[in-house]
Amino acid sequence: MTDLDELRSELDAFAKPEKKKARSPKEERIIAGFEEIQQFFEQHDRLPSNGEDRDIFERLYATRLKQIRNQTECLEILESLDHQNLLDASATEDEISLDEISDDELMAELNDAFDSGNSLRQLRHVKTRAEIKAAEDIADRTLCEDFETFKPVFDTVQKELKSGTRETIPYGKKETGIDHNPNIEQGDFFILAGQIVYVADVGEEIKAPNGDKDARLRAIYSNGTESDILRRSLQRALYKEDASRRITNPIAGPLFSGIAEEDDQASGTIYVLRSKSDLPQVAQNRNILHKIGVTGSNVGKRVANASHDTTFLLADVEIVATYELYNINRSKLENLIHKFFETARLNIEIKDRFGNPVAPREWFLVPLSAIDDAVSKITDGTISKYQYDASAAKLMRISST
């Protein structure tokens, strides 16, 4: 018969091990919060960052990790669980600034850090960063007191969109293969939330909290309001709205080249002519009076019968400049050039061979240097930022006011 002491000894071997000391609710929440940071590190192979372009939870994880590292109690609880060495402050990839995260977000995450019974990932009654930024942008809009100054600009853009001189393209969306340029500069136009946005002015360059360059804009909206939104804030708003568009310059992109690319299709030539007419209006201004046109044929053949054509003032002409162009609508381009130099158009009337009055419309009192400058700015897409000053006989950048 088995001795009772031996039996008790054998049964003791199968007894449940003594339970470890239970963790307090606060300790459990500290561990749960740290495990979420560990999961983020496993998924992304990097530490969470607090940049404004980051997901709200990533920013909160970054803030939480900084708080954990600064609290001895947390370090003691988590030291044995830190197999990824996340508690080492020297492992931080980004310098986290608590100034970069809103008070509401901080309070939701760090109001006594771990005193809530809810999941640390569950935010209640807290707006997302995107919602907060959108609300700030809208709230910052004020009545544009001098909107009458800008109204003609919006009217012109609307007309140019209808005529096809301007187009709208998706903003900064590379998958479209159209607009790879997210830059925002003075004179640019966009469509955002159903409104045309005009960048009337770009302030001095400043440094954003994350180290990137930024600037304060004066943005005028077609509904008569304005804001001093930051450039990066406007960029974010344009990126996030699927319907946002960039309004192109009248002619955007590289249009002219002395050397055609392999896939380019020749479209024609811009030509600049000087008249040999003896008409007083011509003779007195011969060195600055030029005919500007666009043709798809040989320029020499185009002007061969100039002396019999009222378009050429019924006189021979001298070809003073030509510019080859590729992949472009000749008619739209010619209209753009003529409209640009409208203030310098020559008002002249001559008689055709039947004695009927004719008013040629393609002659302009513009020096060749100004024409060269205009072609250059059409080429690089900046022509919409300039206007021709007939009194100064040169191109002038459009003022923001």
Buried (B, 14 or more C-beta within 10 A) or exposed (E): EEEEEEEEEEEEEEEEEEEEEEEEEBBEBBBEBBEBBBEBBEEEEEBBBBBBEBEBBBBBBBBBBBBBBEBEEBEEBBEEEBEEEBBEEEEBEBEBBEEBBBEBBBEBBBEEBBEBEEEBEEBEEBBEBEEBBBEBBEEBBEEBEEBEEBBEBBEEBBEBBEEEBBBBBBBBBEEEEBBEEEEBEBBBBBBBBEBBBBBBBBBEEEEBEBEEEBBBBBBBBBEBBBBEBBBBBBBBBBBEBEEBBBBBBBBBBEBBBEEEEEEEEEBBBBBBBBBBBEEEBBEEBBEBBBBBBBBEEEBEEBBEEBBEBBBBBBBBBEEEBBBBBBBBBBEBBBBBBBEBBEEBBBEBEBEEEEEEEBEBEBBBBBBBEBBEBBBBBBBEBBBBBBBBEBEEBBBEEEEBE
